[in-house]
Amino acid sequence: MYRGSLFSNQELAISYALNFERILVINQEGILPEGMLKYIGNNTETFFGFDDCCDIVERAIVRSGWTTDYSRRLRADGLRFSDPNLQYSHLVGRFLYIDIHNGRPDIAAIEATGRCTGFARVGEDIRPCPIRSPLKATGRHGFAHTIFPNSHEAFDILCVGYCSKPVMMSQNAYAVSGVIVGSPMALQGTRGVFLNSALDSVDGHSLEITP
């Protein structure tokens, strides 16, 4: 029997302290169950050497149901459209939001930003997005959120609607394509799909995809 790696026991202790509840522990035949191994149940196969180690690790991963998109750090989900047509700056239409989750229990994600890296029609290959500017932070004037531990914040991805360069008319209304826009909103301008990003070119937000 041989003593195990002190470093491995330290990693197990840190994982436990960070509240990781599901841990795959794979031990080698002949290693003493000392340190953290003494208190953690080993429900995987024991490997004997280099020849069988990778196969046993792969089988343990498959049995556990682990997926590659899992992360305790930042992950995105919760795609949803706004119910009514909304207006923000030169964009009018239905906005698509996404939530960014911070799964860490201990550290906030300071000034977290998001951007669209690619898009495609369903069933087609993803094409790179030509606009790499940060997406607008939902609910605030800016393009970054501080996402606290075990929390999430929303970002605007795009707007399906109309885009027009506003011409200031008064404090409470402006002209869009010759129409005075106040309340209620008027849907005027170029129709399409537009990113709500930090790009300062009004005409540069359009994506090559139909509404």
Buried (B, 14 or more C-beta within 10 A) or exposed (E): EEEBEEEBBEEBEEBBEEEEEEEEBBBBEEBEBEBBBEEBEEEBBEBEEEEEEEEBBEEBBEEEEEEEEEEBEBBBEEEEEBEEBBBEEBBBBBBBBBBBBBBBEEEEBEEBBBBBEEBEEEEEEEEEBEBEBBBBBBEEEEBBBEBBEEBBBBBBBBBBBBBBBBEEEEEEEBBBBEEEBEEEBBBBBBBBBBBBBBBEEBEEBBBEEEE
